[in-house]
Amino acid sequence: MARWNRRLAVPVLAGAALALMAAPAMAQQAPAAAATAPAPAATPVEYAYVAMVTSEGTIVLALDKTHAPLTTANFLKYVDGKKFDGTTFYRSMHLDWGDTPAGLVQGGLQGIKVLPPVAHEPTSQTGLHHTSGTISMARYAPGTATADFTIMVGDVVTLDANPSSDNPEFKAGFAAFGHVVSGMDVVHKIWDAPRSATKGEGVMRGQMLDPPVKIVSARRVPAPPTPAQ
């Protein structure tokens, strides 16, 4: 980005110099009214909506097809194939720093009967962020995500990509691709569910739900009605 800005600096400076050179010749002319450029139109975002029915209630997700098309298409393959039916939310991570509550819940197929992995779409490319209610892909190395996903409880923006980091993990971050539009109370119920003190390996030890929360089904649904202004 710095190199791109330096390249832009040349015509900007040249334009400023030309304006100063022209000033004496224009000094006796009435100043022209400043033209007001119209604000650029916001790019419309296309969403796909999914209702995930769990044993604790229903979560409705808006998946961002515009900014994270590859990740969204991958998730919808599992939805359309009914592959989430009968799976679980199996992890609840509680963070002990920042605003509370903070952490995430994780669900999916846990590596069973998964499709080929999806290419990594970092937040530095998509412009999305790991704020409260964001859905993101779980993974090992970048480019290994398949079916397992997380939903943020509170803002966990440390999962965003950090292109300036020397750490490859922090540099890549995780692939956010949508957000909860209804059912955050259900997400909180899952997050607050009992956890085993001994289950889980490595950083996930003590974060495994016991028992897991069942995902009954996940289906595409129409867009929810727009709230009245």
Secondary structure by P-SEA (a helix, b strand, c coil): caaaaaaaaaaaaaaaaaaaaacccccccccccccccccccccbbbbbbbbbbcccbbbbbbbcccccaaaaaaaaaaaaacccccccccbbbbbccccccccccccccccccccccccccccccccccccccbbbbbbcccccccccbbbbcccccccccccccccccccccccccccccccaaaaaaaaaccccccccccccccccccccccccbbbbbcccccccc
